[in-house]
Amino acid sequence: MSRPAAVPTVQIDNERIRVTEWRFAPGAATGFHRHEYDYCVVPLLDGWLGIESKEGTSESQLAAGRSYFRKAGVAHDVVNINAFEFAFVEVELKEPAA
C-alpha cells in the first residue's frame, strides 16, 4: 500500500542528541524503520497513530505534551490515522561523547 510520506524536519543533530519534528498529513507514514537510539516522543496534538510492526498492527492514543520513551531497536511504520494533520517531536539520545 502506497502512502504519502510524513515530513521530518531535523532541528538539532549533534554528537549527543537528534531532535526531529515529524508532521503527518492524514494517511501519511514514516515508512518502516528501526530505531538506532533510545528516544522520547513529545506529541504536539491530541490524536491517534497506527503502528505497524512484524508483530502486527495497533493503534495508540497520544495527548499533546504527554511524552513517552522507548529503547533502541523498535522497528515499525507509524501512520497518521486521524482526519487531520498530526505532529510530534522525537528526541533521539545518542551515546555520550567520549
Contacts in CASP RR format, 6 or more apart in sequence:
PFRMAT RR
TARGET T0000
AUTHOR 0000-0000-0000
METHOD contacts of the structure
MODEL  1
MSRPAAVPTVQIDNERIRVTEWRFAPGAATGFHRHEYDYCVVPLLDGWLG
IESKEGTSESQLAAGRSYFRKAGVAHDVVNINAFEFAFVEVELKEPAA
3 27 0 8 1.000
3 28 0 8 1.000
3 29 0 8 1.000
3 31 0 8 1.000
3 79 0 8 1.000
4 25 0 8 1.000
4 27 0 8 1.000
4 28 0 8 1.000
4 29 0 8 1.000
5 28 0 8 1.000
5 29 0 8 1.000
5 30 0 8 1.000
5 31 0 8 1.000
6 22 0 8 1.000
6 23 0 8 1.000
6 24 0 8 1.000
6 25 0 8 1.000
6 28 0 8 1.000
6 29 0 8 1.000
6 30 0 8 1.000
6 31 0 8 1.000
6 78 0 8 1.000
6 80 0 8 1.000
7 22 0 8 1.000
7 23 0 8 1.000
7 24 0 8 1.000
7 28 0 8 1.000
8 20 0 8 1.000
8 21 0 8 1.000
8 22 0 8 1.000
8 30 0 8 1.000
9 20 0 8 1.000
9 21 0 8 1.000
9 22 0 8 1.000
9 23 0 8 1.000
10 18 0 8 1.000
10 19 0 8 1.000
10 20 0 8 1.000
11 19 0 8 1.000
11 20 0 8 1.000
11 21 0 8 1.000
11 89 0 8 1.000
12 18 0 8 1.000
12 19 0 8 1.000
13 19 0 8 1.000
15 94 0 8 1.000
15 97 0 8 1.000
16 93 0 8 1.000
16 94 0 8 1.000
16 96 0 8 1.000
16 97 0 8 1.000
17 91 0 8 1.000
17 92 0 8 1.000
17 93 0 8 1.000
17 94 0 8 1.000
18 37 0 8 1.000
18 91 0 8 1.000
18 92 0 8 1.000
18 94 0 8 1.000
19 89 0 8 1.000
19 90 0 8 1.000
19 91 0 8 1.000
19 92 0 8 1.000
20 89 0 8 1.000
20 90 0 8 1.000
20 92 0 8 1.000
21 44 0 8 1.000
21 87 0 8 1.000
21 88 0 8 1.000
21 89 0 8 1.000
21 90 0 8 1.000
22 30 0 8 1.000
22 87 0 8 1.000
22 88 0 8 1.000
22 89 0 8 1.000
22 90 0 8 1.000
23 85 0 8 1.000
23 86 0 8 1.000
23 87 0 8 1.000
24 78 0 8 1.000
24 79 0 8 1.000
24 80 0 8 1.000
24 85 0 8 1.000
24 86 0 8 1.000
24 87 0 8 1.000
25 80 0 8 1.000
25 85 0 8 1.000
26 80 0 8 1.000
26 82 0 8 1.000
26 83 0 8 1.000
26 84 0 8 1.000
26 85 0 8 1.000
27 79 0 8 1.000
27 80 0 8 1.000
27 81 0 8 1.000
28 79 0 8 1.000
28 80 0 8 1.000
29 77 0 8 1.000
29 78 0 8 1.000
29 79 0 8 1.000
29 80 0 8 1.000
30 77 0 8 1.000
30 78 0 8 1.000
30 79 0 8 1.000
31 77 0 8 1.000
31 78 0 8 1.000
32 52 0 8 1.000
32 75 0 8 1.000
32 76 0 8 1.000
32 77 0 8 1.000
33 75 0 8 1.000
33 76 0 8 1.000
33 77 0 8 1.000
34 73 0 8 1.000
34 74 0 8 1.000
34 75 0 8 1.000
35 70 0 8 1.000
35 72 0 8 1.000
35 73 0 8 1.000
35 74 0 8 1.000
35 75 0 8 1.000
35 92 0 8 1.000
36 72 0 8 1.000
36 73 0 8 1.000
36 92 0 8 1.000
37 72 0 8 1.000
37 92 0 8 1.000
37 93 0 8 1.000
37 94 0 8 1.000
38 69 0 8 1.000
38 70 0 8 1.000
38 71 0 8 1.000
38 72 0 8 1.000
38 92 0 8 1.000
38 93 0 8 1.000
39 69 0 8 1.000
39 70 0 8 1.000
39 72 0 8 1.000
39 90 0 8 1.000
39 91 0 8 1.000
39 92 0 8 1.000
39 93 0 8 1.000
40 67 0 8 1.000
40 68 0 8 1.000
40 69 0 8 1.000
40 70 0 8 1.000
40 90 0 8 1.000
40 91 0 8 1.000
40 93 0 8 1.000
41 62 0 8 1.000
41 67 0 8 1.000
41 68 0 8 1.000
41 70 0 8 1.000
41 88 0 8 1.000
41 89 0 8 1.000
41 90 0 8 1.000
41 91 0 8 1.000
42 65 0 8 1.000
42 67 0 8 1.000
42 88 0 8 1.000
42 89 0 8 1.000
42 90 0 8 1.000
42 91 0 8 1.000
43 62 0 8 1.000
43 63 0 8 1.000
43 64 0 8 1.000
43 65 0 8 1.000
43 66 0 8 1.000
43 67 0 8 1.000
43 87 0 8 1.000
43 88 0 8 1.000
44 64 0 8 1.000
44 65 0 8 1.000
44 87 0 8 1.000
44 88 0 8 1.000
44 89 0 8 1.000
45 62 0 8 1.000
45 64 0 8 1.000
45 84 0 8 1.000
45 85 0 8 1.000
45 86 0 8 1.000
45 87 0 8 1.000
46 62 0 8 1.000
46 63 0 8 1.000
46 64 0 8 1.000
47 61 0 8 1.000
47 62 0 8 1.000
47 63 0 8 1.000
47 82 0 8 1.000
47 86 0 8 1.000
48 59 0 8 1.000
48 60 0 8 1.000
48 61 0 8 1.000
48 62 0 8 1.000
48 81 0 8 1.000
48 82 0 8 1.000
49 59 0 8 1.000
49 60 0 8 1.000
49 62 0 8 1.000
49 78 0 8 1.000
49 79 0 8 1.000
49 80 0 8 1.000
49 81 0 8 1.000
49 86 0 8 1.000
50 57 0 8 1.000
50 58 0 8 1.000
50 59 0 8 1.000
50 60 0 8 1.000
50 78 0 8 1.000
50 79 0 8 1.000
50 80 0 8 1.000
50 81 0 8 1.000
51 57 0 8 1.000
51 58 0 8 1.000
51 59 0 8 1.000
51 60 0 8 1.000
51 76 0 8 1.000
51 77 0 8 1.000
51 78 0 8 1.000
51 79 0 8 1.000
52 76 0 8 1.000
52 77 0 8 1.000
52 78 0 8 1.000
52 79 0 8 1.000
53 75 0 8 1.000
53 76 0 8 1.000
53 77 0 8 1.000
54 75 0 8 1.000
59 81 0 8 1.000
62 88 0 8 1.000
80 86 0 8 1.000
END
